[in-house]
């Protein structure tokens, strides 16, 4: 349980999204979490278009070290569940920026 408590899960709202300029499988989203906006790159283009992503309230792993994915900075990870056929958003009605406990 101590290891799980180290993970900072936050509610985010995807405010914009675009296809990655150099990778067909990646989408680049701008995610609002309270007063800050982060760029997050996700490998979900096989399941979602950028238009599908915008407006979704999602759960974000917020305390990951930023990484470059095909040259684009990613500052977190959006959580998805695999239903066996596709990836589904892990969503909530809580306001963006709220901690997930």
N, CA, C and O of each residue as an XYZ file, in Angstrom:
404
protein
N       0.820     -1.194      0.000
C       0.000      0.000      0.000
C       0.864      1.257      0.000
O       0.468      2.284     -0.550
N       2.048      1.177      0.618
C       2.931      2.346      0.626
C       3.363      2.720     -0.787
O       3.441      3.903     -1.120
N       3.648      1.707     -1.630
C       4.031      1.989     -3.016
C       2.892      2.652     -3.774
O       3.122      3.587     -4.540
N       1.665      2.180     -3.573
C       0.508      2.782     -4.245
C       0.333      4.234     -3.814
O      -0.020      5.082     -4.633
N       0.572      4.526     -2.551
C       0.422      5.897     -2.056
C       1.416      6.863     -2.688
O       1.214      8.076     -2.630
N       2.481      6.352     -3.288
C       3.466      7.202     -3.959
C       2.958      7.714     -5.304
O       3.471      8.706     -5.820
N       1.960      7.051     -5.872
C       1.428      7.440     -7.177
C       0.465      8.610     -6.997
O      -0.487      8.526     -6.222
N       0.718      9.702     -7.719
C      -0.118     10.896     -7.657
C      -1.121     10.837     -8.812
O      -0.785     11.149     -9.954
N      -2.352     10.435     -8.502
C      -3.419     10.380     -9.497
C      -4.257     11.637     -9.379
O      -4.700     12.000     -8.290
N      -4.475     12.306    -10.516
C      -5.244     13.548    -10.525
C      -6.269     13.518    -11.653
O      -6.102     12.828    -12.658
N      -7.314     14.275    -11.459
C      -8.327     14.437    -12.492
C      -7.844     15.497    -13.470
O      -7.371     16.560    -13.069
N      -7.968     15.198    -14.744
C      -7.614     16.154    -15.785
C      -8.709     16.230    -16.832
O      -9.487     15.291    -17.004
N      -8.764     17.348    -17.525
C      -9.717     17.507    -18.629
C      -8.916     17.773    -19.891
O      -8.095     18.689    -19.935
N      -9.159     16.964    -20.919
C      -8.443     17.129    -22.182
C      -9.043     18.325    -22.913
O     -10.210     18.306    -23.306
N      -8.224     19.372    -23.091
C      -8.726     20.605    -23.696
C      -8.388     20.705    -25.178
O      -9.036     21.448    -25.915
N      -7.374     19.957    -25.621
C      -7.071     19.883    -27.048
C      -6.264     18.619    -27.300
O      -5.643     18.065    -26.393
N      -6.288     18.172    -28.560
C      -5.576     16.952    -28.916
C      -5.264     16.994    -30.410
O      -6.034     17.527    -31.209
N      -4.117     16.418    -30.765
C      -3.706     16.363    -32.175
C      -2.942     15.074    -32.417
O      -2.419     14.459    -31.487
N      -2.886     14.676    -33.672
C      -2.066     13.529    -34.034
C      -0.605     13.905    -33.860
O      -0.220     15.047    -34.113
N       0.200     12.961    -33.434
C       1.642     13.180    -33.308
C       2.206     13.375    -34.711
O       1.865     12.614    -35.617
N       3.063     14.379    -34.913
C       3.569     14.648    -36.261
C       4.490     13.562    -36.824
O       4.700     13.496    -38.036
N       5.044     12.705    -35.946
C       6.017     11.712    -36.405
C       5.651     10.278    -36.051
O       6.481      9.384    -36.212
N       4.423     10.028    -35.569
C       4.055      8.674    -35.151
C       2.555      8.449    -35.334
O       1.740      9.175    -34.762
N       2.196      7.456    -36.121
C       0.789      7.176    -36.413
C       0.001      6.683    -35.210
O      -1.213      6.878    -35.158
N       0.656      6.050    -34.241
C      -0.052      5.452    -33.106
C      -0.217      6.391    -31.917
O      -0.885      6.043    -30.944
N       0.390      7.586    -31.987
C       0.406      8.490    -30.841
C      -0.485      9.713    -31.037
O      -0.590     10.254    -32.138
N      -1.122     10.136    -29.949
C      -1.866     11.385    -29.901
C      -1.230     12.290    -28.850
O      -0.756     11.819    -27.817
N      -1.225     13.576    -29.120
C      -0.639     14.568    -28.214
C      -1.779     15.425    -27.658
O      -2.426     16.170    -28.394
N      -2.012     15.306    -26.354
C      -3.128     16.016    -25.704
C      -2.614     17.099    -24.771
O      -1.553     16.965    -24.161
N      -3.382     18.170    -24.675
C      -3.175     19.195    -23.660
C      -4.228     18.926    -22.591
O      -5.428     18.942    -22.863
N      -3.756     18.679    -21.368
C      -4.642     18.265    -20.289
C      -4.597     19.297    -19.173
O      -3.536     19.579    -18.615
N      -5.763     19.860    -18.852
C      -5.875     20.836    -17.771
C      -6.097     20.098    -16.469
O      -7.008     19.281    -16.338
N      -5.232     20.411    -15.498
C      -5.349     19.838    -14.156
C      -5.321     20.997    -13.176
O      -4.257     21.432    -12.736
N      -6.492     21.487    -12.843
C      -6.556     22.654    -11.961
C      -6.018     23.874    -12.670
O      -6.520     24.251    -13.729
N      -4.996     24.499    -12.095
C      -4.441     25.728    -12.665
C      -3.317     25.479    -13.663
O      -2.805     26.428    -14.256
N      -2.925     24.230    -13.860
C      -1.845     23.952    -14.809
C      -2.338     23.111    -15.984
O      -3.302     22.353    -15.872
N      -1.654     23.266    -17.104
C      -1.932     22.469    -18.292
C      -0.666     21.707    -18.646
O       0.427     22.271    -18.689
N      -0.835     20.405    -18.902
C       0.302     19.559    -19.254
C       0.069     18.900    -20.603
O      -1.063     18.626    -21.002
N       1.174     18.655    -21.290
C       1.123     17.903    -22.529
C       1.355     16.436    -22.207
O       2.312     16.087    -21.516
N       0.468     15.573    -22.712
C       0.595     14.139    -22.484
C       0.460     13.411    -23.816
O      -0.496     13.626    -24.561
N       1.426     12.553    -24.101
C       1.431     11.757    -25.322
C       0.927     10.359    -24.971
O       1.410      9.734    -24.027
N      -0.059      9.871    -25.749
C      -0.671      8.570    -25.488
C      -0.692      7.727    -26.763
O      -0.918      8.243    -27.858
N      -0.457      6.446    -26.608
C      -0.465      5.519    -27.732
C      -1.845      4.936    -27.978
O      -2.025      3.719    -27.918
N      -2.818      5.789    -28.253
C      -4.204      5.339    -28.375
C      -4.844      5.705    -29.714
O      -6.065      5.620    -29.849
N      -4.056      6.105    -30.696
C      -4.607      6.547    -31.978
C      -5.321      5.429    -32.728
O      -6.121      5.712    -33.620
N      -5.058      4.174    -32.394
C      -5.781      3.063    -33.029
C      -7.228      2.984    -32.528
O      -8.071      2.354    -33.166
N      -7.515      3.620    -31.393
C      -8.837      3.543    -30.773
C      -9.597      4.867    -30.790
O     -10.827      4.871    -30.772
N      -8.877      5.990    -30.824
C      -9.512      7.305    -30.704
C      -8.928      8.289    -31.705
O      -7.747      8.226    -32.046
N      -9.777      9.199    -32.171
C      -9.327     10.329    -32.966
C      -9.059     11.484    -32.000
O      -9.511     11.438    -30.856
N      -8.341     12.506    -32.432
C      -8.167     13.666    -31.555
C      -9.505     14.267    -31.112
O      -9.638     14.730    -29.979
N     -10.488     14.255    -32.008
C     -11.800     14.814    -31.672
C     -12.488     14.002    -30.570
O     -13.210     14.565    -29.747
N     -12.270     12.687    -30.549
C     -12.840     11.836    -29.494
C     -12.277     12.181    -28.121
O     -12.962     12.025    -27.110
N     -11.048     12.644    -28.084
C     -10.349     12.889    -26.826
C     -10.783     14.190    -26.152
O     -10.892     14.252    -24.927
N     -11.029     15.218    -26.946
C     -11.298     16.554    -26.408
C     -12.575     16.551    -25.569
O     -13.617     16.035    -25.973
N     -12.450     17.150    -24.383
C     -13.582     17.286    -23.476
C     -13.702     16.175    -22.450
O     -14.511     16.277    -21.528
N     -12.916     15.116    -22.586
C     -12.995     13.995    -21.647
C     -12.360     14.377    -20.310
O     -11.297     14.997    -20.273
N     -13.016     14.005    -19.221
C     -12.428     14.094    -17.882
C     -11.776     12.752    -17.617
O     -12.433     11.712    -17.680
N     -10.499     12.771    -17.324
C      -9.704     11.545    -17.237
C      -8.910     11.507    -15.941
O      -8.810     12.501    -15.222
N      -8.347     10.335    -15.660
C      -7.441     10.180    -14.525
C      -6.017     10.161    -15.075
O      -5.709      9.428    -16.015
N      -5.155     10.981    -14.471
C      -3.786     11.161    -14.935
C      -2.807     10.755    -13.839
O      -2.988     11.116    -12.676
N      -1.768     10.002    -14.210
C      -0.632      9.787    -13.312
C       0.220     11.046    -13.448
O       0.857     11.268    -14.478
N       0.224     11.864    -12.401
C       0.791     13.209    -12.494
C       2.230     13.328    -12.023
O       2.866     14.352    -12.269
N       2.762     12.314    -11.353
C       4.111     12.474    -10.808
C       5.151     11.619    -11.524
O       6.135     11.199    -10.916
N       4.939     11.362    -12.805
C       5.962     10.682    -13.596
C       6.991     11.696    -14.074
O       6.673     12.866    -14.289
N       8.211     11.243    -14.237
C       9.258     12.084    -14.790
C       8.905     12.378    -16.248
O       8.560     11.455    -16.985
N       8.981     13.650    -16.687
C       8.699     13.952    -18.091
C       9.585     13.126    -19.023
O      10.748     12.854    -18.723
N       9.008     12.735    -20.157
C       9.737     11.910    -21.133
C       9.480     12.453    -22.526
O       8.466     13.107    -22.769
N      10.402     12.181    -23.439
C      10.224     12.535    -24.849
C       9.765     11.299    -25.587
O      10.410     10.253    -25.514
N       8.653     11.409    -26.301
C       8.143     10.319    -27.119
C       8.140     10.789    -28.568
O       7.313     11.604    -28.976
N       9.078     10.257    -29.327
C       9.243     10.658    -30.729
C       9.400     12.173    -30.856
O       8.862     12.787    -31.777
N      10.146     12.767    -29.917
C      10.445     14.190    -29.964
C       9.448     15.094    -29.267
O       9.702     16.292    -29.143
N       8.323     14.566    -28.807
C       7.315     15.367    -28.105
C       7.391     15.088    -26.611
O       7.452     13.932    -26.192
N       7.388     16.146    -25.810
C       7.448     16.007    -24.361
C       6.119     15.487    -23.827
O       5.053     15.969    -24.209
N       6.195     14.493    -22.935
C       5.009     13.963    -22.266
C       5.202     14.122    -20.764
O       6.202     13.673    -20.203
N       4.223     14.773    -20.115
C       4.331     15.126    -18.703
C       3.310     14.392    -17.839
O       2.718     14.978    -16.933
N       3.111     13.128    -18.118
C       2.165     12.335    -17.349
C       1.656     11.182    -18.181
O       2.151     10.920    -19.277
N       0.647     10.488    -17.643
C       0.056      9.361    -18.349
C      -1.450      9.355    -18.079
O      -1.885      9.427    -16.929
N      -2.231      9.269    -19.142
C      -3.677      9.140    -19.016
C      -3.979      7.658    -18.820
O      -3.477      6.815    -19.563
N      -4.804      7.339    -17.817
C      -5.146      5.946    -17.556
C      -6.285      5.476    -18.456
O      -7.269      6.186    -18.661
N      -6.132      4.265    -18.987
C      -7.146      3.595    -19.790
C      -7.317      2.188    -19.248
O      -6.399      1.634    -18.642
N      -8.491      1.610    -19.463
C      -8.755      0.213    -19.127
C      -8.911     -0.557    -20.437
O      -9.496     -0.045    -21.391
N      -8.395     -1.775    -20.488
C      -8.488     -2.626    -21.674
C      -9.672     -3.571    -21.492
O      -9.657     -4.419    -20.600
N     -10.699     -3.429    -22.334
C     -11.871     -4.292    -22.209
C     -11.760     -5.549    -23.077
O     -12.739     -6.280    -23.228
N     -10.603     -5.803    -23.637
C     -10.383     -6.965    -24.484
C     -10.505     -6.663    -25.961
O      -9.963     -7.393    -26.792
N     -11.209     -5.599    -26.297
C     -11.374     -5.193    -27.691
C     -10.787     -3.820    -27.975
O     -10.310     -3.552    -29.077
N     -10.828     -2.967    -26.983
C     -10.319     -1.602    -27.154
C      -9.956     -1.024    -25.792
O     -10.253     -1.618    -24.755
N      -9.324      0.117    -25.807
C      -9.014      0.827    -24.571
C     -10.159      1.773    -24.249
O     -10.689      2.444    -25.134
N     -10.536      1.823    -22.979
C     -11.605      2.697    -22.509
C     -11.028      3.705    -21.523
O     -10.145      3.371    -20.733
N     -11.525      4.933    -21.569
C     -11.097      5.956    -20.626
C     -11.453      5.552    -19.199
O     -12.517      4.982    -18.960
N     -10.563      5.846    -18.252
C     -10.901      5.811    -16.834
C     -11.360      7.236    -16.538
O     -10.554      8.166    -16.555
N     -12.660      7.409    -16.265
C     -13.234      8.749    -16.164
C     -13.819      9.010    -14.779
O     -13.943      8.104    -13.955
N     -14.170     10.259    -14.550
C     -14.782     10.695    -13.301
C     -15.559     11.975    -13.556
O     -15.337     12.658    -14.556
N     -16.461     12.291    -12.657
C     -17.196     13.555    -12.716
C     -16.561     14.612    -11.813
O     -17.044     15.743    -11.753
N     -15.489     14.258    -11.113
C     -14.820     15.214    -10.225
C     -14.183     16.334    -11.033
O     -13.815     16.122    -12.188
N     -14.044     17.527    -10.450
C     -13.430     18.644    -11.165
C     -11.960     18.387    -11.456
O     -11.275     17.682    -10.715
N     -11.482     18.987    -12.576
C     -10.068     18.802    -12.911
C      -9.185     19.369    -11.811
O      -9.529     20.357    -11.163
N      -8.048     18.729    -11.616
C      -7.099     19.115    -10.575
C      -7.263     18.357     -9.279
O      -6.339     18.329     -8.467
N      -8.422     17.736     -9.056
C      -8.665     16.988     -7.812
C      -7.795     15.746     -7.735
O      -7.495     15.123     -8.753
N      -7.398     15.394     -6.540
C      -6.625     14.168     -6.305
C      -7.567     12.961     -6.328
O      -8.713     13.040     -5.887
N      -7.063     11.863     -6.844
C      -7.806     10.593     -6.830
C      -7.237      9.784     -5.685
O      -6.025      9.576     -5.611
N      -8.104      9.322     -4.787
C      -7.643      8.589     -3.600
C      -8.195      7.202     -3.616
O      -7.927      6.420     -2.705
